[in-house]
Amino acid sequence: MDSKGIKKPANCSKSTSLSQRECENLQAMAVGLRTEWSKLKAEMDNLLKKCERVKDENKSIMVHPLTQLLSYS
């Protein structure tokens, strides 16, 4: 397993039931998937931050009209 807890494919230099080409393809797919996962995680973190900002902005917008309404009473 690597540092992210992802099981690495069997060593391609060993004789296994997978052909050398299949093993190399799986290793390349694993690298691509790890890269894609990292990008998606970064995008998700960014979206969560934006969502928090929008929530805060919405709260701010909703508070101001209420205080103005109450001040006119």
N, C-alpha and C positions, 0 to 999 in steps of 0.2 A: 504494500500500500504506500501511496505517496503521502506528503504532508497534509493533504486535504482529505485523507481517508478514502481515496479512490483506489480500488484494487487495480494494479497494473496487469496487463495481459502477460501471459506466459512468455518467457524469453524466446525470442524468435530463432536464436541460434541452436536451441535444443530441438531434438527430434520430437515432434508432437503430432497429434492427429490433424492439426491445421497445417496447411501448406505455408511456406515462407511468405508468399505473396499475401495470403489471407491474414497472416499475423501482422505483417507490415501495414496492411490496410486498416486493420483494427486499431493498431497503435496510432496511426494518423487520425482516425476518427476520434479516438480518445482525446488526443491533443486538441482537435477542432472543437469537440464538445466542451472541454474545459475552458477554452477561450470564449466560446459562446456563452457558457454559464457565467463567466466573470463579467462579460459585457451586460448580460441581462440583470445580474445582481447590482451592478453599478447603476443601470437605468432605473431599477426598482428603488434603490436608495434615493436617487434624484427625484423620482416621482413622489416618494413619501415626503421629502422635504418640501416640494412644491405644494403638496396637499395640505401640509401643516400651515404653510404661509397663507393659502387661500382660506382655510378655516379661521385663522386669526383675523384675516381681512374681513371675512363675512361677519364675525362677531363684532368687529369694530363698526362696520356699516350698520348693523342692526341696533347697536347701543345708541348711536347718535340720533336717529329719528325718535327713539323713545324718550331720550332726555329732552329733546326739543318739544315733543308733544306734552310732556309733563310740565315743562317750563311755561307753556302757554295757558295752563289751567288756572 
